[in-house]
Amino acid sequence: MEASFVFSIIFGIWVLANIIPTWAISVRRLHDTNRSGWYALIALIPMIGWIISYIMMAQKGRPNRWGSNSNLVNPVPDINV
């Protein structure tokens, strides 16, 4: 087996392992801004799509039909000792 073939297989697995969580995070962020997750596909358009996606995901979250704004949830519970 050639080394470049093995590298290609390992790289392909790494790409797949990173694309799925990245898309999931993008969809969740779009939901926080009250947009459909399908807007994540705009990122597939080179340059312009990346800019539009960045702008949409950088906006402040607000309550929406998918649940409450995740920015308002306290991730660390209060512990009274």
Kinemage of the C-alpha trace (Angstrom):
@kinemage 1
@onewidth
@group {chain A} dominant
@subgroup {mainchain}
@vectorlist {calphas} color= white
{ca met a 1} P 0.000 0.000 0.000
{ca glu a 2} L 1.343 3.390 -0.969
{ca ala a 3} L 1.836 6.019 1.755
{ca ser a 4} L -0.156 8.673 -0.114
{ca phe a 5} L -3.158 6.330 -0.316
{ca val a 6} L -3.085 5.711 3.427
{ca phe a 7} L -2.759 9.446 4.041
{ca ser a 8} L -5.748 10.092 1.753
{ca ile a 9} L -7.900 7.632 3.680
{ca ile a 10} L -6.916 9.104 7.057
{ca phe a 11} L -7.463 12.646 5.787
{ca gly a 12} L -10.893 11.723 4.394
{ca ile a 13} L -11.967 10.282 7.734
{ca trp a 14} L -10.689 13.413 9.519
{ca val a 15} L -12.628 15.700 7.148
{ca leu a 16} L -15.868 13.773 7.646
{ca ala a 17} L -15.369 13.731 11.406
{ca asn a 18} L -15.060 17.528 11.417
{ca ile a 19} L -17.679 18.520 8.849
{ca ile a 20} L -20.633 16.964 10.682
{ca pro a 21} L -20.117 18.797 14.020
{ca thr a 22} L -19.328 22.041 12.185
{ca trp a 23} L -22.622 21.916 10.270
{ca ala a 24} L -24.497 21.036 13.467
{ca ile a 25} L -23.033 24.051 15.270
{ca ser a 26} L -23.840 26.290 12.297
{ca val a 27} L -27.462 25.136 12.230
{ca arg a 28} L -27.806 25.664 15.980
{ca arg a 29} L -26.394 29.171 15.695
{ca leu a 30} L -28.748 29.982 12.819
{ca his a 31} L -31.653 28.743 14.943
{ca asp a 32} L -30.508 31.132 17.707
{ca thr a 33} L -30.897 33.996 15.210
{ca asn a 34} L -34.392 32.743 14.236
{ca arg a 35} L -33.354 31.426 10.819
{ca ser a 36} L -33.826 28.020 9.250
{ca gly a 37} L -30.874 25.643 9.317
{ca trp a 38} L -31.044 25.467 5.532
{ca tyr a 39} L -29.304 28.845 5.463
{ca ala a 40} L -26.122 26.943 6.383
{ca leu a 41} L -25.955 25.836 2.747
{ca ile a 42} L -25.164 29.436 1.759
{ca ala a 43} L -21.636 28.736 3.044
{ca leu a 44} L -21.123 26.446 0.031
{ca ile a 45} L -20.972 29.524 -2.228
{ca pro a 46} L -17.309 30.598 -2.363
{ca met a 47} L -16.382 33.969 -0.844
{ca ile a 48} L -19.798 35.696 -0.894
{ca gly a 49} L -21.469 32.769 0.869
{ca trp a 50} L -18.790 32.728 3.548
{ca ile a 51} L -19.253 36.431 4.215
{ca ile a 52} L -23.050 36.162 4.339
{ca ser a 53} L -22.847 33.133 6.663
{ca tyr a 54} L -20.423 34.930 8.955
{ca ile a 55} L -22.687 37.975 9.177
{ca met a 56} L -25.789 35.884 9.884
{ca met a 57} L -24.061 33.853 12.595
{ca ala a 58} L -22.480 36.917 14.218
{ca gln a 59} L -25.845 38.527 14.913
{ca lys a 60} L -27.261 38.567 18.407
{ca gly a 61} L -29.479 35.622 19.262
{ca arg a 62} L -33.125 36.079 20.176
{ca pro a 63} L -36.057 33.906 21.215
{ca asn a 64} L -37.281 31.808 18.319
{ca arg a 65} L -39.489 28.911 17.305
{ca trp a 66} L -36.740 26.339 18.025
{ca gly a 67} L -36.387 27.253 21.697
{ca ser a 68} L -35.064 29.973 23.931
{ca asn a 69} L -31.992 32.032 23.170
{ca ser a 70} L -28.973 29.947 24.173
{ca asn a 71} L -27.069 33.120 25.110
{ca leu a 72} L -29.500 33.669 27.974
{ca val a 73} L -29.041 30.212 29.517
{ca asn a 74} L -26.625 30.056 32.436
{ca pro a 75} L -24.265 27.137 31.660
{ca val a 76} L -22.920 27.000 35.231
{ca pro a 77} L -25.535 26.247 37.892
{ca asp a 78} L -25.475 28.233 41.119
{ca ile a 79} L -24.253 26.110 44.027
{ca asn a 80} L -25.064 27.337 47.497
{ca val a 81} L -22.907 25.688 50.110
